[in-house]
């Protein structure tokens, strides 16, 4: 499965299959949430939240790819990610794009 954030895949003729997406809502346990809160007092990278968002993006991407595979897709173009806070310490991440099949 080829994933790109462009509208085309170099050297491929594409047939559009449709929109695919994957999402997840992730949170850190209360201990991590408290330690990350203390980190905001002194500044710097919030590694616990960074890890959480990386895990969420990976899971959302996996779910998007599974949806595309179920449609018989060879790739996904125009891949995009969006996130939003659901509550303190929890975020939703969605991955979406257009599933395509190679004509050649």
C-alpha positions, 0 to 999 in steps of 0.5 A: 500500500502506497500512502502519499499526501499528493494528488498523484503517484508518479508513474501510475494511472489512478482510478478513484475508489473513494474516501477512507479514514481511520480514527482513535481517541487516546489518553495517558493515565493519570500519573503521566498526565500529572507529570506532564502538567508539572512539565508545563511549569518549566517548559520544554517538550511534553514527551508523554503527550508526544508519544501518545500522539505518535501512537494515535497517528499510527493507529489511525493510519493502520485503520485507514489502510485497513479500510482501503484494503477492504475496498481493494485499493493499491494506494491512498492519495491526499493523506491528511491528519487532524487532531482535536482535544476531547478532554484534558489529556485525551485527543482524537486523531483522524487520518483520511485520504482517497483510496485509489487502484492502479490502472496500469 
